Amino acid sequence: MGHREDLLEGAKRCLLAKGFVRTTARDIVKESGTNLASIGYHYGSKDALLAQAYVSLVEGMGDAFEGDGTVDDTAPGSTERFERVWANIIGTMKEPGSVWRLSMEVLALGDRLPEVRDRLAAAQREAGRGLVPLLMGGREEDVSDETADTLGAFYVTLMTGLIAQWTFDPKSAPEAGQLTEGLRRLIAAAGATGGAP
């Protein structure tokens, strides 16, 4: 690996161990075996590097969202698929040292981490674009901006709420079955009234 990749891997390890605020440039350099100047050269700033490292960690969760392959055994857009995908996603939130705790740190300290916040805000549309085919079938590259900004945004909002609940109080946080039952009731109410519940 070159310095750029070494820095990214070192920053990932630092984020998981210390979080955004407590990670220093020196921590990253020590963890990556590089030098301070290489952070600015390759990423522009420590915060830009940390934002990229976080995005990379989140992108690495994609396989875990798909689980053991049982998602593909369900009909795209079905409540069964909804439940399986969200069970997989929630499973990543239960793991010790979950990457999702970093999301809560960014939300709580966003104005103190403007470069990190801005980069992650820009990445949210792409996160939604990735969740749509996972739940609805199809290919990510075929998800329109309009779908990413509506259905994708809905999924990202649901995920953000789950992250908050699983971080704050795992004992009372909902499981996938509860989410799915809530969805079924919403659909039934909307159908019964001919529109929104």
N, C-alpha and C positions, 0 to 999 in steps of 0.2 A: 504494500500500500504506500501511497505518497502521503505527504504532509496533510493535504486536504482531507483524505479519507481517515487518516490517523486522528486528526482533530475531531472529525465528526463522531467517530467511535468513542473517543475519550470523552467528548461532551455528552454523549448518550449515557455512559456509565456514571458521570458526575450528576446528571439530572436525576437518574434513578436513586442515587445515593444521597444527594443533598437538596435537590429541587433547584428552581431557577434562582431565587434570591441568594441563597447561601453559596452557590457555585461561583468561584472566582476564575479569572483568566489563568491565574497561576495553577489552580486545581486542574484545569483542562490541560494545560501544558504538561504538568506532572503526569497526569493520567495517559496522555497521548505520546509522551516522549518527544515532543516538538519544542518550539520556542515561541515566546510572546509575539514576535513580529509576524509569525506565520498566521496568527488569527486574523490580524488586520489585512494581510495580503490576500488570504483565501476567502474570507467571509466579511470583511469590512469592520466588524465589531464582535465583541463577545456575545451580545444579545442576539445579533443576527445568526451567529453560529448556534446558540442555544435554541433559537426558534427552528432552525433547520434540523437540528438534532431531534427536537420534539416531534416535528412533522414526520421525520424518518421513523421514529419509534411507533407512532400511530399507524403509519402505512404498513409497518411490519405486523400489525394486528389483523390484517385482512384474512390470513389463513385461519386464525383462531375464530373469526366470525363465521367462517364456513363450517367449522367443526370437523367432524369425522366423515363428512361426505353425505350425511343423512339429509342435509338441506336440499340437495339435488333430487332426492326421492319424493319431494313434495311439489305440489302444483304452484307455479309462480303466482304471487298475489293472494294465495290462500291463507286462512287464519292458521293452518297447521304450519306453513312455512314461516309466517310471522312469529309464531311461538318458538320454533326451533332456532331461528336466527337470533331472536332476542335472548333466548337461553344461552346461546354461545357468547353473545356480547356481554351479558351479565356475568358469565363465568370468568371473563377477563377482568371484571371489576372486583371479584372476590379474591383474586390472587394477591399474596403478600407483595408489597412494593409495586402495586399496580401503577401503570403509566398514567392512568386517569386521574390520580391524585394531583398530578402536575397541572391538569386542566383547572382544577379548583384553585390552585395557587395563582394561575394567570387571571382567572376571573376576579379573585379577591384583590390582586395587586396590579390589575391592568394598567391603571394610570401611572404606576411606578415603573412599568415595563412596556412603554409605548411601542418600541420596535418589535418586541415579541408579540404583543397584542395585535398590532397591525398585520403582521405576517400570518398569524393564526386566524384572524378574521377573514383574510383573503383565502385561506385554505378551507374554510367551512363549506363554501359552495362545492368544492371538489370532494369533500367528505360526503356531502349529500348525494353528489353524482355517483359516488361509489356504492352508497347504501341502496340506491334505487334498484339496480339490477340484482343485487343480493336478495332483496325481498320480492321484487316483481319479475325477475327474469330479464333476459336480454343482455346486451353488452354495454359496458360503461361508456364507450365512445359514441353510442347511439342515444344517450340521454341528452335531451335538449336543455338549453339554458333555462327555459321556462319550467320544465319538469324539475330540474335541479333546484330552482328557486321556489318551488311550491312543495312537491312531494319530498324532495331531498331535504329541504329546510325543515319540514315536519319531522322527518326521521332524526335529523341532527338535534332538533329541539328536544325530542323525546330522549335521545341519548344523553344530552347535557343534563336534563333533569334526573335521569337515572344515575349518572356519575355523581351528581350532588347528593342524592339520597344514599347511595352506597358508600360514599366517602363520609358523610355526616353521621348516619345511623344505620349500619348494615342490618341490624336486627329487625328494623321495621321497613326496610327497603323492599319494593315489590319484586317478585319473581316473574318469570316470563308468562306463567299460567295466569297470574293476576292481570298482567297487561293485556293478554289475549282476551280474557273475559271482559275487561273494560272495553276493548275494541268491539267485541260482539254486541255488547249492550248499546254502544254508540251507534253501530250500524242498524240495530233493531229499532232504536228510537228514531233515527233519521228516516228509516223506511216506514215506520208507523205514522209519522207526521207528514210524509211526502217531502221532507226537506231536512233542514238542520234540526237537531234536538232542542 
